[in-house]
Amino acid sequence: MNERDEPGTDAASPTGPAHEPLRNTLYRRVTKGQRRLTPARMLLYRVAVAVAWGILRLLWTTCRITHVSGIEGARLAVRESKSLIPAYWHQHMLFGARAVLDLRDEGLKAGFLISPSIDGTAPAMLVEKVGGVVIRGSSTHTGARALRDYYETIVKQQVSPAITPDGPKGPRHEFKPGAIMLSQITGKPILPIAVAASRAYTFKTWDAFELPLPFCRIAIVYGEPVKVGRATDAAALEQWQTKMAASLSALRLQAERALQRT
């Protein structure tokens, strides 16, 4: 993050309780508008975060998680690897994030990538409220510096960055190579996660974002953690993308079928 955006905060820094900032920088870029974080803007963000946190707590409290499968394998992976790469579709962010946070009892440091721009201030505040680690950076920037800093975050800081592999702009359910490349360079497994809700409102957005309705039933399915070998060429990378997309789709069907039985 540029100092104009948030003085004293390094763009690479996972922030949150008990986390030391990284010494390097993740995407040190100036936002196009170069807006300042004024007191009025900060007040607006605080109000927005309070409202968003209230809605999120309402959903997490009233929606009943009636089915969870694969969590023992996920817990074992956390204990063995210390950090990993959770991945779920962009449309399932609300309970995908909840599924990641539910692994904190095993020592998982759940990280969430937030834009380094001023617009990322409110989401970063919300992540800290839910007990996650903020990683300031751009999901569309995957250069050598970005990969290096992710290595620092995952391997040395032992933070597990939640990845929405079809984000931030789609196409929907297209598994982009980011998570696969991170598994390659860090040696950490990808943990696929799928979510299904018995009742949800689907927005007319590129990702068909799903908002579970209060008092609905939720199914969460953790897939088998998968490590990607270091020696992976372009053709193999595409095969991995296809394989991981199919895995998330299969897990989603498993979650939907579980809801039909409960």
JOVEN-V107577 format. One record per run of one state. SS is the DSSP state (hx for helix, st for strand, lp for the rest). FROM is the first residue (numbers start at 0). TO is the last residue. Records with the same first field share a line. If there is no record, write none. Layout:
BEGIN
SS=FROM-TO / FROM-TO
END
This chain:
BEGIN
lp=0-12 / 15-37 / 62-62 / 69-69 / 81-83 / 87-88 / 101-102 / 106-107 / 114-118 / 129-131 / 136-142 / 156-157 / 163-176 / 186-188 / 197-198 / 202-208 / 212-215 / 222-224 / 226-232 / 261-261
st=13-14 / 63-68 / 84-86 / 108-113 / 132-135 / 158-162 / 189-196 / 199-201 / 209-211 / 216-221 / 225-225
hx=38-61 / 70-80 / 89-100 / 103-105 / 119-128 / 143-155 / 177-185 / 233-260
END
